[in-house]
Amino acid sequence: MISQSDFRNIATSLGIEPATIMAVAEVEAPRGGFDEQGQLTVLFEPHIFWKELRKRNINPFPLQVRYPDLLSPVWNKKLYGKFSVQWQKIERAKAINEEAALCSASYGAFQIMGFNHRLCGFDSVFNFVQELQKGEVNQLQAFCNFIKSKFLDDELRNKDWSGFALSYNGRGYKLNQYDMKLKKAYQKYTV
């Protein structure tokens, strides 16, 4: 559980108001860092797994026939499945290539992709996942490192919600109104 003190410490290290980081946590981490069974929250991305295999010179085309729910050359929301099966999907993907599988999921309260482990301060995706499993405070610290590495602290400091949402969520942020949700959450925490 992330305390008010944890939020204040992270905000200070980023040079932003605590309300800002609390707003981001509310919008970006609504499910929390762990599921009902106490497992690290994950979402496996089949289109990322496709790319991660190709980076390792593994041809995903023949694998797609055998594992249609694990591999796709393009993003397809229908392939996500229920949150309760995400770790099962990762385990199946690990049988193909463990590192690629771990790089192909987003983890923890802030849903940071495994391939971003270096931006979060970890030398391997294995260490990244292991550290995030230790608690939500560790997830908050990894998120802080990610923010610093991506130079998104300026957007947060300036309340540039659109700029932050674009960089953090991608071009589809407007569809989900992440910028408006961030602004509204920030206003709630500053009252």
N, C-alpha and C positions, 0 to 999 in steps of 0.2 A: 504494500500500500504506500502510495506517495503522500507524504505529509506536506503541510503548508511550509514548513521549514525547508524541505527538499526543494519545493518550487522556488522559494526565495533564494536559496543557494545557487540553483541553476540560473535563475534570472540574473543574479548578480554576476555570475561568470560570463553571461552573454551580454551584459550591459543593457538589459531590458527590464521593464516592469514585471513583477510577478503576475499581474493580471494578464499580461500578454501570453506567457507560457502556459498559464492555467487555461486560457481560451483555446490555445492550440491543443492542449491535452484533451479538453472537452470535445472538440470537433474531430480531431484525428484519432483519438483513442477511446471511442465510446464503449467498446466491448471489454476494455481492460487488457492487462498483460497475460492473463491466464484464463482458461476455460473452466467450466463447472467441475471438471475432474482434476483441476490443478495443473493441467498441461499448458505449456507456453502457447499463446494464441498464434496461429499461423494461417496463411492463405497461400496455397500452391498455385503457381502461374504456369499453365501448360505452354503458352507462347514463349515465355522466358526460358523454360527448360529446353525447348527447341533450339533457341539461340545459344544457350550454355553448352549444349552438346556439340553444336557446330564449332564453337570456340575451341573445343577439345578434339576436333577432327573426327567426331562421331557422326555418322550419317543418320539423321532422325527419320528419314522417309520410310525405311523398312520397319522401324520400331513403331511408327504411328499405327500400322495395321494391327499390331499385337496389343498396343497400349493407347487406344484412341482417346481415353480420358486424361492421359498424361502429356500428350504431345499435340501441338498445333502450330502451324507456321504463322498464324495470325491470332490476335486476341479474340477470344470467344467466351463471353460470360457464362454460357450454358455449361462449359467444361469445369467450372469451379466446384459444383456440387455443394453438399452441406458442410458447415463448419466442422461437424463431428467426424468427417472422414478425411480431413486435411492431413493429419499425421500419417494415416494409412497410405495416402497418395505419395507422401514424401518417402515413406519406407519402400514402397514399390519402385519409385524413381531411383532411390539409392541403389537398388539392385542393378540398375543400368549404369549409373555413375554417381557415386556418393557426393562428391564435391559439386557437381553440376546440379544435383537435386537440391542440396542445401542452399545453393546460390539462387535457386528458382522460386523461393518462397519469401513472403514478408513475415516479420516476426514481432511479437510483443505488442505492447500497448500502442506504439507509434507506427507499427506495421512497416518497418524498414526492411527493404529487400536484402537478402543475403549477399548479393553481388556488391552491395555497398559496405561490406564489412570493413574495408580499409578506411573509408571515410568516417567510420565510427570509432576508429582507433585500434582495430584488431588486425593481426597479421594473417589470420585465416578465418574462413567462414565457420570452421569447427569451433574455434575459440569464441567467436562472436555468439553463436547459438548457445554454447555452454554458459557464457556469462549472462546472457539475457534470461536464461532459465533460473538464475539465482534470485531474481526479484524485480519488481517494477522500478525500484530506485536505480538499479543497474540499467534498465531499459531507458529511463529518463536521462542518465548520463550518456549513454550511447547516442540518444537523440540529440543531446546538446553538442556532442562531438560532430555529429552529422551536420547540424546547423552551421557550426563554425567552419567545417570543411567546405560546405557549399556556399559559404558567404551569405547565408540567409538571415543572419542576425541583423543586417541593415534593414531588410524588409520588415522584420518584426519591430525593430526600434522605431521605424518611421510609420508603423501601422499601415504598411502597404500590403493589405490583405490580398489583393489580386496578384501582386508580384510574388508573394509567398506561396499562394495556392497554385499558381502556374508552375513554379519551380518544384514544389513538393508533390502535387497531385497530377501534374501534366495538363495538356491542353483541354482535357475534358472537365476541368474544375468548374467551369461555368454551368455545365449541365447539372452538377450536384450543388451548385451555389456555395461552394466551400468558402469563397471570399466573404459572402454575406453572413454565413454561419459564424465565421471567425470574428467578424466585426460585432455581431450581436452578442456572442459569448464574452468578448472583451468588455463590452459595455456593461454586461451583467456583473463582472468581477470588479469593475471600477466604481460601482455604486456604493 
